[in-house]
C-alpha cells in the first residue's frame, strides 16, 4: 500500500521509520526537511505551499499521513486532501486533544496525538486496517453534526472581511469549519476555501460550513445581533 507522508520533522521521521522506503513518498515544504529526508534516502518531493494543483498531481496512493508542525496548516492540508482524494485514508497528527473534533470534520480517518502515544503505538495504528469514511459519512453518523449555509448580513462583523483573516477566528470561536463560499456576484457555485483565493466577503455572500448544529446557529445569531458593532452602533 503506497503511503504519502506530509512533513518530516522529528515526529515525521519516527513515523517514516516504520514504513518501507519502497512504499513511501515524503512531501516537504522547506529546505531543511528536504535535505534531512534525502540524506536518509527517502523518495522526497518538495512543495512550495499547500496547493491543490501540486497535491492532485501525486501518483496513486492509498494512505496519507499529515504531520506538519503547524496545526492550522496540518488541518488545512487534511481538508484539501479529503476534497481531492475522497477515497484515500487519512491519518493526522493532532497537537492539541481539543482539535481532534476539527480533524474529524475535515474527514480524517484517524488522529494521533504524539504526546499520548509511544513509537510502538504509532506503528500499531499505522498497520491497523482503517474503515474508509469520507466526510459525509462522518457527519451522518453523528446527528449533532451538519452542513449549513450561513448568509452574511449587511454591516455584520464579517461584512467586508477577507476569508483568510476570519478563518481561524470562526474555527476557534465556534468550533466549526468553513468549507467554501458562494459569491452572489459569481453565481451559485461553491468556491472551496482550499483553492487558496483570499475572497472578500460581502453582504449576501454565503459561507458553507460544517460543525455542531448548535454552534452554527450561534454564529447565525451573532451575525444578526452584532450588526454595526464595529461601527459603535451597538
Order of alpha helices (4+ residues) and beta strands (2+ residues): beta-alpha-beta-alpha-beta-alpha-beta-alpha-beta-alpha-beta-alpha-alpha-beta-alpha-beta-beta-beta-alpha
